[in-house]
Amino acid sequence: MKNDLSSATHVAGHAVVGEMLGFECLGATIRWTDQHLGVCRWPAMPSPVFEQLQDQRYSPTDNEFEGIKDWVIRRTKTYLGGAVAEDHFTGDFDMAWLTSDLNMISVVTRNVFGLEGPSFDEEMTSEIYYDVDLGLEMEDLQRVVSRARELWESEVREMVVESQQWVRDVAELLNREKALSGDAVRSLRVRS
C-alpha cells in the first residue's frame, strides 16, 4: 500500500501543478501496471507544439515559437511536479519515473532548446549514443533531467508547498479510488 500512496502522491503532484499552470486534468489513475505507476491525462498538445515535435517546423524567429517554448516550460514543470510532490510528502522520489516523465517531451525540448537562437540550451537536449551491445541508438535524458531540476525545481517545490493540502487530498482519494476524473481533482481544491 505504501507504493500505491507514493504513486498516488506522484500523480497528484502532476495533476495539481498542471492545473496551477493551465493544464486541465482530464483524469488521473494509479496501478495501471503492476509497477506501481500511474498517469495524469491532459488535453492534446496544441497543433504548433505537435508540429514542432514532428519536424522543427518553427524557428526562434517565427511568431509561434514563444508560445511553443512557453508550453514546453509549463509542461516540464508539470512533469517535475510529480517527483517534487512525492519527495515532499515521502522524503524520496523515483528518478527512473522522473526520467520517464521528462521523456514524454524530450523531442519537443530538443526542438526548442536545441535550436540556435536566444533559447539555445544544449543541456535541455538529450544525448544520443550508440549502444554496441544492443546495436541500437539510445537516448540519454540525464542531463535534461538535471537541467530541468536546476532551472525549475525550486519554483515547482514552492507550488507544491503552497497547495500541499490539495495535493494530499487528491493523493489520498486517488489511493482509495485508483482513478479520478479531472472534475474530482478540481473539486478537492475548494476544500483545500
C-alpha positions in Angstrom: 0.0 0.0 0.0 2.9 2.4 0.6 3.8 2.1 -3.1 0.2 2.9 -4.0 0.3 6.1 -1.8 3.7 7.1 -3.3 2.3 6.6 -6.8 -0.9 8.5 -5.9 1.2 11.4 -4.5 3.3 11.5 -7.6 0.3 11.6 -9.9 -1.4 14.1 -7.6 1.6 16.3 -8.0 1.3 16.2 -11.8 -2.5 17.0 -11.6 -2.2 19.9 -9.1 0.8 21.5 -10.6 -0.7 21.1 -14.1 -3.9 22.7 -13.0 -2.0 25.6 -11.5 -0.1 26.1 -14.8 -3.1 25.9 -17.1 -3.2 22.2 -18.0 -6.7 20.9 -17.3 -6.5 17.5 -15.7 -8.9 15.1 -17.6 -8.3 12.2 -15.2 -5.7 10.5 -13.0 -5.1 6.8 -12.3 -2.6 4.6 -10.4 -1.8 1.0 -10.7 -2.5 0.6 -14.4 0.6 -1.6 -14.4 2.0 -3.8 -11.6 4.9 -1.4 -11.4 3.0 0.9 -9.1 2.9 3.7 -11.7 0.1 5.9 -12.7 -0.9 8.6 -15.2 -2.4 12.0 -15.3 -4.2 12.8 -18.6 -4.3 16.3 -20.2 -5.8 17.6 -23.4 -3.9 17.0 -26.6 -1.0 19.3 -27.2 -1.6 22.4 -29.4 -1.0 22.0 -33.1 2.1 24.2 -33.2 3.7 22.1 -30.4 2.8 18.9 -32.2 4.3 20.3 -35.4 7.5 21.3 -33.6 7.7 17.8 -32.2 7.4 16.3 -35.7 9.8 18.3 -37.7 11.1 21.5 -36.0 8.7 23.5 -38.2 9.2 26.7 -36.3 12.4 28.6 -35.7 13.1 31.1 -32.9 12.2 33.9 -35.4 8.7 32.6 -36.0 5.8 34.1 -34.1 4.6 30.7 -32.9 8.0 29.9 -31.3 7.5 31.8 -28.0 4.1 30.1 -27.4 5.7 26.7 -28.1 8.5 27.4 -25.7 6.1 28.6 -23.0 4.0 25.4 -23.4 7.2 23.2 -23.1 8.4 25.0 -20.0 5.0 24.8 -18.3 4.6 21.1 -19.2 8.2 20.4 -18.0 7.3 22.0 -14.6 4.1 19.9 -14.6 6.2 16.7 -15.1 8.6 17.8 -12.3 5.5 18.3 -10.1 5.2 14.5 -9.7 8.6 13.9 -8.3 8.6 17.0 -6.2 5.3 16.1 -4.6 6.5 12.6 -4.0 9.7 13.9 -2.4 7.8 16.5 -0.3 5.4 14.0 1.2 7.5 10.8 1.4 11.1 12.1 1.6 12.1 10.3 -1.6 11.2 10.0 -5.3 11.9 7.6 -8.1 14.5 9.0 -10.5 13.5 6.5 -13.2 9.9 7.7 -13.1 11.0 11.3 -13.3 13.2 10.4 -16.3 10.2 8.7 -17.9 8.1 11.7 -17.2 10.5 14.0 -19.0 11.0 11.5 -21.8 7.4 12.3 -22.8 8.5 15.8 -24.0 12.2 15.1 -24.8 11.7 15.6 -28.6 9.9 18.9 -28.0 12.6 20.2 -25.6 15.2 19.3 -28.2 13.3 21.1 -30.9 13.0 24.2 -28.8 16.2 24.4 -26.7 18.4 22.7 -29.3 17.8 25.4 -32.0 20.3 28.2 -32.5 18.9 31.4 -31.1 18.2 33.1 -27.7 16.6 29.9 -26.2 19.5 27.6 -27.1 20.4 25.4 -24.1 22.3 22.3 -25.1 21.8 20.9 -21.5 18.0 20.7 -22.3 18.6 18.3 -25.2 19.0 14.6 -24.8 22.2 12.9 -25.8 22.0 10.1 -28.4 24.6 7.4 -28.2 25.1 4.1 -29.9 24.9 1.0 -27.6 27.3 -1.5 -29.2 25.9 -4.4 -27.2 22.4 -3.8 -28.2 23.2 -2.5 -31.7 20.8 0.4 -31.2 20.9 4.2 -30.8 19.8 5.1 -27.3 18.6 8.4 -25.8 20.1 9.6 -22.5 18.0 12.1 -20.7 20.1 12.5 -17.6 21.3 16.0 -18.5 17.8 17.1 -19.4 16.5 15.9 -16.0 19.4 17.7 -14.2 19.0 20.9 -16.2 15.2 21.0 -15.7 15.6 20.4 -12.0 18.2 23.2 -11.8 16.0 25.7 -13.7 12.6 24.9 -12.2 12.5 22.6 -9.3 12.6 25.3 -6.6 9.6 27.0 -8.3 7.7 23.8 -8.5 8.5 22.9 -4.9 7.0 26.3 -3.8 3.9 25.4 -5.8 3.6 22.0 -4.1 4.1 23.5 -0.7 1.6 26.3 -1.4 -1.0 23.7 -2.5 0.0 20.8 -0.2 -3.4 20.2 1.2 -4.9 19.9 -2.3 -2.1 17.5 -3.3 -2.6 15.5 -0.1 -6.4 15.3 -0.6 -6.0 14.2 -4.3 -3.4 11.6 -3.4 -5.5 10.2 -0.6 -8.6 9.9 -2.7 -6.7 8.6 -5.7 -5.1 6.0 -3.4 -8.5 4.8 -2.3 -10.3 5.0 -5.6 -7.4 4.2 -8.0 -8.9 6.6 -10.6 -10.3 10.1 -10.5 -11.9 12.4 -13.0 -10.5 15.8 -13.6 -13.6 17.3 -12.0 -12.9 15.2 -8.9 -9.4 16.6 -8.8 -10.6 20.2 -9.1 -13.4 19.7 -6.6 -10.8 19.0 -3.9 -9.3 22.4 -4.5 -12.3 24.1 -2.9 -11.8 22.1 0.3 -8.1 22.7 0.5 
